[in-house]
Amino acid sequence: MQNDLQIKTLSGTLAREYLSEIAHLRITVFRDYPYLYEGTLSYEEKYLETYFRCPEARLMLCFDGKKLVGASTAIPLQHEDPSFQKPLIERGIDVSTVMYFGESMLLPKYRGRGIGKRFFEERLKHSLEHPGIRKAIFCTVIRPSNHPMKPKDYRPLDSLWTSFGFAPVEGLTCELEWQQMDETKPSPKTLQFWVREL
């Protein structure tokens, strides 16, 4: 990572002051494939509140000077939305033993500098330091290989995820609704869970 970039790791409560910057970053980054997210600030404020009200949540914020250019989150799954908890509960997994990696986002200009790896390292470090946590998980949207909005130069991050010991668990999915760029209203999307034992 270059010297002009700085990563701050903050608790959820301390990260609240960056609400506007994080919300705009999420809207910008997740507008791209594969999420194609048509975001709104009102939704972002509601979503981020889950992290801000949880002292055990961690937000890794990457700055270029004073500009927020990347962010990554982790939160004990028991504090997340029930939509993420239900599939694990149905498999008999105690959600109090799971750390959920919410998102990892970086503006295109700053990719390829090792920041994504740092985000994973910091979130795993937090997971290992958290008493009782036995698994780390995240989820990714499932898209068909021939999706019409898939860029020709799109490269999935599977190799990065597997290098940190994560693997997709067959059949372990959840559904979330959001409005896609080519939609007029929100619709359900299926997401695949990736899991690592700690």
PyMOL commands that set and color helices and strands:
alter all, ss='L'
color gray80, all
select helices_A, chain A and resi 12-29+41-52+77-79+82-90+95-97+108-110+115-129+158-163
alter helices_A, ss='H'
color red, helices_A
select strands_A, chain A and resi 5-11+58-64+67-76+98-106+135-141+167-178+187-197
alter strands_A, ss='S'
color yellow, strands_A
deselect
rebuild
show_as cartoon
